Amino acid sequence: MERYDRVVVVGAGLAGVSAADALRDQGHSGTITLIGAEDRLPYDRPPLSKAALLDDPRPPEEQLRPEPFYTDREVTLRLGVPATRLLPSEGAVELADGAIIAADAVLLCTGGTPRALDVPGSALEGVCTLRTAEDAARIRGYLERGGPVVVVGGGFIGTEVAAAASARGCPTTVIEAAELPMLRALGADVAARLTEAHRGRGVTVRTGVGVRGFAGEGQVREVLLDDGSALPADLVVVGVGMAPETRLATGAGIAVHDGVHVDARGRTSNPSVWAAGDVAARAAADGTRRRVEHWQNARDQGAALARSVLGTGTAAVAAVPWFWSDQYDLNIQLAGHPDPGDARSWRGDPDALSFSVLHHRGGVLTGITAVNRGRDVRPAMELIRSGTVLDAALLADPAVTVKQLLKSAR
């Protein structure tokens, strides 16, 4: 079995920190160096589009681990100096300050970067994306002024920002090219209900329209839509998805396409380089490659990758994917791998925005979407994990709870 005495983790997000932690848990006695581009302790990103934008006196920055953790675990931090080159043939990683870090194994946990809009005016002040704590602080500063906000993109980041902006009293508009925000993730019926929840709180939602540019003298003042209309804006937040950060891998000649290609062990096309988290593109059962941009996946995959590198396990992650979003007083949770063609059964009260949707195929639960109905999620995940064929009549009966479904399957 190969031995890697010097492990360098590139990327100080959740996957990277989880990998470093698991390396020690699994008995790695060599060096661990964790490289992060931001000059701050690694922190959790989900709150950036939620609590960090709200009207709290001290917006939270949730550290993934307290500072003593890195000392106690003998993890050397190199923060604020990004990696610029992988040198696998030389067993090293080069940093922006010219430093060379020796590496027998490199774990790429570089995540992604927000996609930008390639339209006139994108470089104006006030046109922002949201990925880092610095981004959140900048957006929060604009929200405190109370001016008009336009959010481009109706995915979860966009709708969370819109919820925060509206809650702070800013006139807020969401622009979504599809027919509904959150449509791809939630399906039309659930997305329509949540869209109406935004409208009911004063958010203007414009669908089926795109952005052709931004206007202003130095500072953005208008968003120009492709239907010829214009919207006033002191702040624009662009949330149109994330691109995997593959530049280091590309520069090292590692196979990439919408992510860094990895095998079942998490290994890239270079045997001394591995990848986990949002950037890793794994082979799916249908022959395609799939990246999963979920918090839970980054945590679990980072830890699994450490086991794979040390030969104490594989990088396969068996956990059911799980994701959540908080918007106003709405908690939205999704789990599993539902398909648009799956049958669906409802529980709860959709009109009161307290419900869950069970996705199933051939009697096997494939996913759940829950709105203010978190109690259904854990038992649903157990059913998804087990792959148990459920009684069709029980699935169809809204009076049968998810816990009862789980009990019937045992």
WOBEL-V53341 format. One record per backbone hydrogen bond with DSSP energy under -1.0 kcal/mol. CO is the residue of the C=O (numbers start at 1). NH is the residue of the N-H. If there is no record, write none. Layout:
co=CO nh=NH
co=CO nh=NH
This chain:
co=5 nh=31
co=6 nh=104
co=6 nh=105
co=7 nh=33
co=8 nh=107
co=9 nh=35
co=10 nh=109
co=13 nh=17
co=14 nh=18
co=15 nh=19
co=16 nh=20
co=17 nh=21
co=18 nh=22
co=19 nh=23
co=20 nh=24
co=21 nh=25
co=22 nh=26
co=23 nh=28
co=24 nh=27
co=31 nh=7
co=32 nh=76
co=33 nh=9
co=34 nh=78
co=35 nh=11
co=36 nh=80
co=38 nh=40
co=42 nh=64
co=45 nh=48
co=46 nh=49
co=47 nh=50
co=47 nh=52
co=50 nh=53
co=51 nh=54
co=54 nh=56
co=62 nh=44
co=66 nh=69
co=67 nh=70
co=68 nh=72
co=69 nh=73
co=70 nh=75
co=71 nh=74
co=76 nh=34
co=78 nh=36
co=82 nh=96
co=85 nh=94
co=87 nh=90
co=87 nh=92
co=91 nh=103
co=92 nh=87
co=93 nh=101
co=94 nh=84
co=94 nh=85
co=95 nh=98
co=99 nh=95
co=101 nh=93
co=105 nh=8
co=106 nh=274
co=107 nh=10
co=108 nh=276
co=111 nh=245
co=113 nh=243
co=117 nh=119
co=119 nh=122
co=120 nh=214
co=121 nh=124
co=124 nh=127
co=125 nh=220
co=126 nh=236
co=128 nh=238
co=132 nh=136
co=133 nh=137
co=134 nh=138
co=135 nh=139
co=136 nh=140
co=137 nh=141
co=138 nh=142
co=139 nh=143
co=140 nh=144
co=142 nh=145
co=143 nh=146
co=148 nh=234
co=148 nh=235
co=149 nh=173
co=150 nh=237
co=151 nh=175
co=152 nh=239
co=154 nh=182
co=155 nh=159
co=156 nh=160
co=157 nh=161
co=158 nh=162
co=159 nh=163
co=160 nh=164
co=161 nh=165
co=162 nh=166
co=163 nh=167
co=164 nh=168
co=165 nh=170
co=166 nh=169
co=171 nh=149
co=172 nh=204
co=173 nh=151
co=174 nh=206
co=175 nh=153
co=176 nh=208
co=176 nh=209
co=178 nh=208
co=180 nh=183
co=182 nh=186
co=183 nh=187
co=187 nh=191
co=188 nh=192
co=189 nh=193
co=190 nh=194
co=191 nh=195
co=192 nh=196
co=193 nh=197
co=194 nh=198
co=195 nh=199
co=196 nh=200
co=198 nh=201
co=198 nh=203
co=199 nh=202
co=204 nh=174
co=206 nh=176
co=210 nh=226
co=213 nh=224
co=215 nh=221
co=215 nh=222
co=217 nh=219
co=218 nh=125
co=221 nh=233
co=222 nh=215
co=223 nh=231
co=224 nh=212
co=224 nh=213
co=225 nh=228
co=229 nh=225
co=231 nh=223
co=235 nh=150
co=236 nh=128
co=237 nh=152
co=241 nh=115
co=243 nh=113
co=244 nh=246
co=246 nh=250
co=247 nh=251
co=248 nh=252
co=249 nh=254
co=250 nh=253
co=255 nh=261
co=259 nh=257
co=260 nh=281
co=263 nh=266
co=266 nh=275
co=267 nh=263
co=270 nh=273
co=272 nh=106
co=273 nh=268
co=274 nh=108
co=277 nh=280
co=279 nh=260
co=281 nh=262
co=282 nh=290
co=284 nh=287
co=288 nh=284
co=290 nh=282
co=294 nh=298
co=295 nh=299
co=296 nh=300
co=297 nh=301
co=298 nh=302
co=299 nh=303
co=300 nh=304
co=301 nh=305
co=302 nh=306
co=303 nh=307
co=304 nh=308
co=305 nh=309
co=306 nh=310
co=307 nh=312
co=307 nh=313
co=321 nh=336
co=323 nh=334
co=325 nh=332
co=327 nh=330
co=330 nh=327
co=331 nh=372
co=332 nh=325
co=333 nh=370
co=334 nh=323
co=335 nh=368
co=339 nh=342
co=343 nh=360
co=345 nh=358
co=347 nh=356
co=349 nh=354
co=350 nh=353
co=354 nh=349
co=355 nh=371
co=356 nh=347
co=357 nh=369
co=358 nh=345
co=359 nh=366
co=359 nh=367
co=360 nh=343
co=361 nh=364
co=363 nh=390
co=364 nh=361
co=366 nh=337
co=367 nh=359
co=368 nh=335
co=369 nh=357
co=370 nh=333
co=371 nh=355
co=373 nh=376
co=374 nh=377
co=376 nh=380
co=377 nh=381
co=378 nh=382
co=379 nh=383
co=380 nh=384
co=381 nh=385
co=382 nh=386
co=383 nh=387
co=391 nh=395
co=392 nh=396
co=393 nh=397
co=397 nh=400
co=401 nh=405
co=402 nh=406
co=403 nh=407
co=404 nh=408
co=405 nh=409
